[in-house]
């Protein structure tokens, strides 16, 4: 495990300060993204797909600051998410892992364990019976998008759809979680990962036969492109599967996906919003980057870094952490001269470039994943 550098501590302090400022700005609502030109937060009333991320941000800052109010608020917000347990939405995995499962790990309160397990079973029940693919759901909620269905599967699903499988298996030992996760991981490797290590974003399946019908994009540049946040979910999802199961196949897949990433980024590891955007060839300066995609990868590499006795292949992947983390810190806004602007603003997140929606913004999930990564490195542990 690397030494916790002073620049990382400064970044962690800045992020904690930023969480407190965001909390003051949004009140009872849920932060989503912030326009750096105006400093105004766009909020939701239910957390959208990333409400659990905000819960865990509050808990971490409360723990580090010794502030009981923040930890109580994170628990109360977890209860506010309970009503969305029945929403047929792939992001229940993220919503309840980062809230209920981690609340249980921190507090030991049985109500949070029950809620997280209920969510784990609800998400596991979404699998397409004919092929085991985990779909996005009929009520999937992501602002600025309008796609839904039990026949639609995206590259993301190896992360949000499976994250509760690993936790629930650890809690119960029920092999159904591992068997279901393996079916989806193996299908995603077959259908979503291309020969060069890049990924496609969406596939529709015939739910009766399990056959692939078509592939396309929602958030990428074109149907055969490689949307970088989708690639990030794939990298993190397969490396997380290796972490949970120690199956070398998943480590090899995750490493291959990460290899494509590093081959198509500069040393900082911060990707363009889409690795195959045609404008990269004609006008690269016009192409937004996505720091939130890099933060997803950095969070998983940080998880691996705090493990003991990493095998050489895993250590090779984890070695990408430091340059990518330092690359992200280059996109954190420096404090303004009047000291009213905190240093914890992670700039250059790209949410939805096709719609030009929050495509050069501060995104709450980018902030969250960077905070999570620094927390793991600071404490030397991951809360499960």
Secondary structure, 3 states (H helix, E strand, C coil): CCCCCHHHHHHHHHHHHHHHHHHHHHCCCEEEEECCCCCCEEEECCCHHHHHHHHHHHHHHHHHHCCHHHHHHHHHHHHHHHHHCCCCCCCHHHHHHHHHHHHHHHHCCHHHHHHHHHHHHHHHCCCCCCCCCCCCECCCCCCCCCCCECCEEEHHHHCCCCHHHHHHHHHHCCHHHHHHHHHHHHHHHHHCECCCCCECCEEEECCCCCCEEEEECCCCCCCCCCEHHHHHHHHHHHHHHHHHHCCHHHHHHHHHHHHHHHHCCCCCCCCECECCCCHHHHCHHHCCECHHHHHHHHHHHHHHHCCCCCCHHHHHHHCCHHHHHHHHHCCECCCCCCCCCCCCCECCECCECCCCECCCEEEHHHHHHHHHHHHHHHHCCCCC
